[in-house]
Amino acid sequence: MKKHTNGFTVIEILFVTVLVATASILFFIQKNSLEIAARDNARKTAINAMYYSLEEVFYPANEYYPQSINSDNLKSMDPTLFTDPTDIMINTSGSSYTYTPANCVNEKCKSYTLKATLENEGDFIKTNKR
């Protein structure tokens, strides 16, 4: 007499479960890495925009750098770029963006440093070119 069964064995079910769990873990690790890279790229883009706005627009018009930067004195920039990917404004506590002026007299500065704290790499720093 032949015994014929339909269905899966316990080993087959365990194998598929382990396979699906491993694939899920790998997916979420990769997703997290991609999100971190995207935030770091957004930070670099914002710092570069501030740098070029200071160097190509503000300095040629005024022949000095400002004591602080914001959407009022860097009108050539998209105002949303002054906030980091976590929506914290530049030079505010907890922000990953900082603007540090140097050699200032009467709120007119001769140099500055722009910095973004990145999650995956070292800090991204730009300094004045003049």
Secondary structure, DSSP 8 states (H G I E B T S, - for coil): ------S--HHHHHHHHHHHHHHHHHHHHHHHHHHHHHHHHHHHHHHHHHHHHIIIIIHHHHSSEESS--TTT-TTS-GGGGB-TTS-BTTSTT-SEEEEEEEEETTEEEEEEEEE--SSSS-EEEE---
